[in-house]
């Protein structure tokens, strides 16, 4: 019975999201774009790996304080909260499968970038660095 529930839950998440490439300090990341409420709710949950130099960019329609959690997320992640110009406001490491712990932006943000844990440290990405992104016009931000 548990397997059936997990299968249904996974199917409810978008299977294929639009993708784009972004640059941070000359490093390229391929990111899936979570620009709808359903895509943002699913995020990287129910996945067991994230390819090297890949991530997910959560795109919101407005600036607001954002909160994340790691429910049903099996991958250790690092997160960057970005303002509307792509500047990194704060960085955090997130622990898989935490249902109690929340991760907060330190101020209103429009974007949230999740990558494999340690990616920002390995590439010496810091608060104040800017993410260069050209989002495809075809995404419908809701």
N, C-alpha and C positions, 0 to 999 in steps of 0.2 A: 504494500500500500504506500509506503514511503517513497518508493521509486516513482510511482505514478504521480504523486504530488510534486516531486521535484521536476519531473518532466513537464508537467503543466505549467509550473512556475517559470521554468526556463523559456518555454515557448511564448509566454506572455511578454517577454522582453523583446525589443526590436532585434532582429537577427543580423541585419546589415545596416550600419549607420554610414552616412557620408563621411569621407575622410579628407584630410588636408595635411599639408606639411607646415611646420612652424620652425622658426629659428630662435635660439637663445645663445648669445655670445658665440655665434658661428656654428653651433651644433644643431643638426637637423633632427627633428622628431616627426614621425608620422603619427597623426592623432585621429581618432574617431571623434566625430562631432556630436555631442549630446545636446541638441538644441530644442527638444520638445519636452514637456513634462514627463511623458512616459519614458523617453530615453534617459533623462536625468535621474528618474527614480530608479531605473535598473542599473545605470552606471556600469561598473565592472563586476557587478555581483554575479555569482554562479559561474565564474570563470576560474580556471586553474593555472593559467599562465598568461603572461603578456610578453610579446616578442621584445627583444632588445631594441632600444631607441624607438619604442612605440608608447602611446599613452592615450588618454581620453581628455578632450577639452570640453568642459561643460560650458555652454553658452547660454546666458540668461538675457531676458529682454530689458533688464534694468539693473541699476546699482542697488544692492541691498547687502546687509550682513548675511552671510551664508553659513550653514551648519551641515557637516557631513557625518556619516557613521559608516561602519564597516560590516553591517549586517549582511550575511551571506556572501561576503567578499573573502576569497581564499588567498588572494595575492597580497603580500606585504607591499604597501604603497608609500610613496612620498607625494605630498600635495603642495601646490603653489596656488595661493589666492591672488588674483590679478585685478587691478582696477580697469576702468574702461579704456585706458590707453595701452594696456598690456603690461604695466609695471607690476613687478612682484611686490605684494604688500606683506605677506608672511608665508613661511614654509613650515611644514610639519611632516613627521613620519607617522604612519598609521599602521596599527596592528590588526591583522586579519581576524575576522569573526568576532569582533567586539560589538556587542549589542547595547552595552551601557555607555561606553565612552563616546563623546562627541568631539568633533574637531571644528573650530570656529575661525572665521575670518576676523582679523583684528579691526577691520573697518569695512564699509560697503565695497563690494566687488561686483564685477560683471562676468568674470570668467574664473573657472577653477580648472587647474591642470593636474591630472593624476598620472604618475609614471611609476616604474618599478622603484622600490625602496632603495635609496642611496644614489639614484641617478643625479640628483641636483648636487650632492656632495662630491661625487666622482668628477663632475664637470665644473666644479667650483662656481655653481650658480648661487647667487645671493639675493637677499632682499634688496630691492632697488633696481635690479637688472630688468630689462624689458624684453618681453616675448614679441617677436615680429611675426605677425600673422596676416594672411590675406584669406579671409573666409570666403568660400564659394557663395555666389549670389543665390544659388539654388536652395540653400538651406532655409527652412521656414522656422524662424526663432519664435517660440511661444512661451 
